[in-house]
Amino acid sequence: MPFREINSRMVEAQVIPGQRMFSQRGAMLAYRGDVTFTPNMAGGQGGVMSMLGRRVAGEATPLMTVEGNGTVMFGHGGHHIQVIQLTGDTLFVEADRLLAFDGTLQQGTMFMGSQGGVMGMVRGQVTGQGLFTTTLKGHGAVAVMAHGGVIELPITPGRPVHVDPQAYVAHHGDVRNKLSTALGWRDMVGRGSGEAFQLELSGSGAVYVQASEEKL
């Protein structure tokens, strides 16, 4: 894992010669050693088509390519940071929540309507998130941002997890999501969605939930 958590709002990454990382522009706080930061105009590892997909999707958060030999401290906006280690599976996350990640991970975008059909499309409208979401796949680490800290909730077959859509940060694994309604749910339990909606995630994996209903 290239990230070392300094505190809940800062991480340090080891940059190794011959390997690269990507970070959100403006996320570098300090660095030591011979490290370069280059604006990424090709949409990251996914190339031009990945870049176009993110722009269509509203997922055009600008990235920096980080290379060299040294250590870099990352943080942004005072947001809490969660480091997620991927071991061959896929992470689904909104682009503006990405702080930094391994260059070994394969980037892409996914149309949320393909997970949950029409309800997946409704989720994008209700939560204010794009109908597309960013995907990172492979072996490596990802640092994501959230409000108020993050908890990881396991998702196991037959035991779906229900999340306030505004508290949702990311998920990984073989997971399907759908948006469902529950009369009185917003008034009695959830507060962030603005309507009586809850995001249901089922399958096998994990979902990351922030301790707030605020957007980044």
Protein Blocks (a to p, Z undefined) as FASTA:
>chain_A
ZZdcfblmbccddddehiacdddehkambdcdjddddddfkgpjnommlmmmmmmnopac
ccdddedjddddddehhiacdddddehiacdddfklpmbdcfkbccddddfklnopjmlm
mmmmmnopafbdcddedjdddddddehiaadddddehiacdddfklpmbdcdjddddddd
dehklmmmmmmlopacddddedjddddddfbfbdZZ
